[in-house]
């Protein structure tokens, strides 16, 4: 049985399980990002992680605001 990257990321807490599935065209980006991040220095990886955390928090706030407006 194959497990998708999205399933692994959701299980690890990096994706919200309520996020809609991404289009097939974007699936290749996961591997691109993994290879690109793998080439970074530890400091570069920390910066990417911090940026992702920031974007994730902004999107969570947007979703909460949308739920309140419904």
Secondary structure as the mmCIF struct_conf table of DSSP 4:
data_model
#
loop_
_struct_conf.conf_type_id
_struct_conf.id
_struct_conf.beg_label_comp_id
_struct_conf.beg_label_asym_id
_struct_conf.beg_label_seq_id
_struct_conf.end_label_comp_id
_struct_conf.end_label_asym_id
_struct_conf.end_label_seq_id
HELX_RH_AL_P HELX_RH_AL_P1 UNK A 5 UNK A 11
TURN_TY1_P TURN_TY1_P1 UNK A 12 UNK A 13
BEND BEND1 UNK A 14 UNK A 15
TURN_TY1_P TURN_TY1_P2 UNK A 17 UNK A 18
BEND BEND2 UNK A 19 UNK A 19
HELX_LH_PP_P HELX_LH_PP_P1 UNK A 20 UNK A 23
HELX_RH_AL_P HELX_RH_AL_P2 UNK A 24 UNK A 38
TURN_TY1_P TURN_TY1_P3 UNK A 39 UNK A 39
BEND BEND3 UNK A 40 UNK A 40
HELX_RH_AL_P HELX_RH_AL_P3 UNK A 42 UNK A 69
#
